[in-house]
Amino acid sequence: MTARALIAALGLLLTHAMPVRAGVDRPPQFIVMAFDNCTELERWQELTDFAAEMNRDGDRVHFTFFVSGINFIADGKRNIYEGPHQRRGYSRISFGGSPEQVRRRVDYVNDLYRNGHEIASHAVGHFNGAAWSSGDWEKEFRAFGDIVNNVGPNNALADSRLAFSASDVRGFRAPYLAKGPGLYGALKAHGFRYDTSGVGHADAWPERIDGIWRFNLAMLRIQGSGKGTLSMDYNFFVAQSRAANDPRRYEAAREQTLQTYLHYFKINYAGNRAPLHIGHHFTGYQGGAYNEALKSFARGVCGLPEVRCVTYARLADFMDQQNPETLAAYRKGDFARAATPALNVAEVAR
């Protein structure tokens, strides 16, 4: 190949490797890690300790917690709640335990909230609302608001209350991701800013539809297996073991999940910088393998240059500040791309 041909070929390669022009400044790489079914007190303690560890020398990570209203109703007070088309006092997941357990849960929530973490809504009784009308969702949201605003009186805890009101809860994730056609009118009527009940491509930037940001979980390919899943621990659990606990699978589940999250991160960081959406539960599926994978991931990437491990509320703040032209440029990756950062995998996996 002649020198002129080599230069031409190199120019063609560079043209395809990066944008012809940098249309906008490169956005940060946002990563949101959120939790559902926030019941178990030991997990509240674990995540409180982990957040303190991560933020010991500065703000590296803040989480979003999608709490179910029944977490704040003691077992003996269950008849306070009646879900749409359900008998009074019934929920698909456990109520809050004893009044003292509710008090302790409130204390954990308040401590995390005051330290910059976000409390969002997972409705109340963890029902599948795919077929619910807007009126059904309205009933569920009213129940959630009454529970949040009346934790003390509801549980005969005179000195216990949440550090925020129902009107401060502006984010939502539907149980089972079962959103249905009746949901969005009710979300808008109750002043929600965003919903995280959808599914999208890993490199998709969020869209605002009818005033509500759609922050979708990502479709991923599990590294080392080729199986598809969503960016949520339970979906990994199903894909890897058909939701069967098996001690022989713990290490493989942890390693595959960690490598999948790292791959998700690397592709987006060096690509169009679409935010990462990772959803977990308080349940310790597969012996806690997914919890450990998430903590290793957070230790490895939160705090890297241009990375922001934030709450959904902070991501919504950023999205609100962008004009349509800037968002269009982000979606196309029309900015100067960054190289994939070096990661010490041995350190990340500790």
KAGI-V281551 format. One record per backbone hydrogen bond with DSSP energy under -0.5 kcal/mol. NH is the residue of the N-H (numbers start at 1). CO is the residue of the C=O. Records with the same first field share a line. If there is no record, write none. Layout:
# KAGI-V281551
NH->CO ; CO
This chain:
# KAGI-V281551
6->2
7->3
8->4
9->5
10->6
11->7
12->8
13->9
14->10
15->11
16->12
17->13
18->14
23->21 ; 334
24->334
29->306
30->28
31->308
32->276
33->31
34->32 ; 278
35->64
36->280
37->66
38->66
39->37
44->40
45->41
46->42
47->43
48->44
49->45
50->46
51->47
52->48
53->49
54->50
55->51
56->53
58->55
60->58
62->309
64->33
65->118
66->35 ; 64
67->65 ; 120
69->123
70->124
71->68
72->69
73->70
75->97
77->74
78->75
80->77
81->78
86->83
89->81
90->87
92->125
96->70 ; 73
102->98
103->99
104->100
105->101
106->102
107->103
108->104
109->105
110->106
111->107
112->108
113->109
114->110
115->111 ; 112
116->113
117->112
118->63
120->65 ; 118
121->171
122->67 ; 123
129->127
132->129
137->133
138->134
139->135
140->136
141->137
142->138
143->139
144->140
145->141
146->142
147->143
148->144
149->145
150->146 ; 147
151->148
154->150
155->151 ; 152
156->153
157->152
158->156
160->157
168->165
169->166
170->168
172->194
173->121
177->174
178->175
179->177
182->132
183->180
186->182
187->183
188->184
189->185
190->186
191->188
192->187
193->170
194->170
195->213
196->172
200->217
202->219
204->201
205->203
207->214
209->207 ; 212
210->208
212->209
213->193
214->207
215->195 ; 213
216->214
217->198
218->277
219->200
220->218 ; 229
222->220 ; 227
223->256
225->222
226->222
229->220
231->218
232->230
233->279
236->232
237->233
238->234
239->235
240->236
241->237
242->238
243->237
244->241
245->243
249->246
250->246 ; 247
253->249
254->250
255->251
256->252
257->253
258->254
259->255
260->256
261->257
262->258
263->259
264->260
265->261
266->262
267->263
268->264
269->265
270->266
273->268
276->30
278->32 ; 276
279->231
280->34
282->36
285->283
287->284
288->284 ; 285
289->285 ; 286
290->285
292->288
293->289
294->290
295->291
296->292
297->293
298->294
299->295
300->296
301->297
302->298
304->301
307->304
308->29
309->60
310->31 ; 308
315->311
316->312
317->313
318->314
319->315
320->316
321->317 ; 318
322->319
327->323
328->324
329->325
330->326
331->327
332->328
333->329 ; 330
334->329
335->333
345->343
348->344
349->345
350->347
